[in-house]
Amino acid sequence: MAAALASDIRPQWLFTHFVEHARACAEAAEAEAVVVGSYTAGRQLSDWPWRPLTGLSLAMTTWVVRQADTRTVVQQAAAAIAGQGEEQAVVA
């Protein structure tokens, strides 16, 4: 979140637990990007571009996942959150 704010990106955050119905939850919330584990990203959102978040002090790898066809600001927010430059799709 700090990286997005530092890049002057002001997303509307919605925090919830995405488990077995990540796609349905994301679509119901009209989310344009989500942060999930790699298993969920690969299994339920494999057609969304995704990449790992780095530099986190978590025991698990976390991914930011966004819809393939979305606004530029969402692409920029995902890149800022991930702390990486040009976005690349990752194939599960």
N, C-alpha and C positions, 0 to 999 in steps of 0.2 A: 504494500500500500504506500509506503514511503517513497519507493521508486516512482510510482505513478504520479504522486503528488509533486515530487521533485521535477518531473517532466511536464508539469502543468496539465496533467490529465486528471479529470475529475469524474471517475466512474461512479455509478450508483451501485453500492455494494449490497448484496443479499447473501447472508450467511445461513446455510442450512446443511444438513447431512445428506449427501447423495450416496446411496448404497446400491441396491439392485435395480433401481429405476432412475438412474442418473439422467438419461435422455428425456424421459417423461417429465421429471422434475424440472430440468433445464428448460424444456419447451413450455411447460405450464407457467413457469416464472418469466417466460420470454427472455431468458438469459442469453447473452451473446458470447459469454465466456464462463468457464467454471475452473475450479482448482480441485483436482481429484488425484488419486493414486494411479500409478501406471497401469495396473490391472484393469481398473474401471475405464480409464481412457482408452486402452487398447480393445477392450471387450465391448463397451457400450457406445463409445464415441470415436470409433476408428476412422470415420470419414471426416472428422474435424482435425485441423492442423494442431499438433501438440508437441510440446517439448518440456524437458525437465526444468524445474526451478533449482537454482544452484545457490550455494552459500547459506543454506538454512541449517539451523541447529535442530533438525528433526531426525528421528531414528528411521524414518521411511522416506523414500523418494516421492516427491510431490510434483505434479504436472499442472500447467495451465493449459486449458483446452478451450478453443473457440470455434464458432461456426466457420465453415470455409468461406462463405459469402457474407461478409459483415462490413460494417462501416470502418473507415480508415482509423478512426479514434480507438476502436476496439482492438484493431491490429496493433496500434501503437501502445495501448495499455498492456496488452499481453506481452509485447516485447520488453516494455519497461519493468513489468512485474517479474519476468523471467531473468532480467538483468543481462540480456544478450542483445546483440546487434540485429542484423537482418534475420527475419523469421524464416525458418525452414520446416517443412512438414516432416514428421517422423513416422515411419511405417512400423506398425506393431508386428 
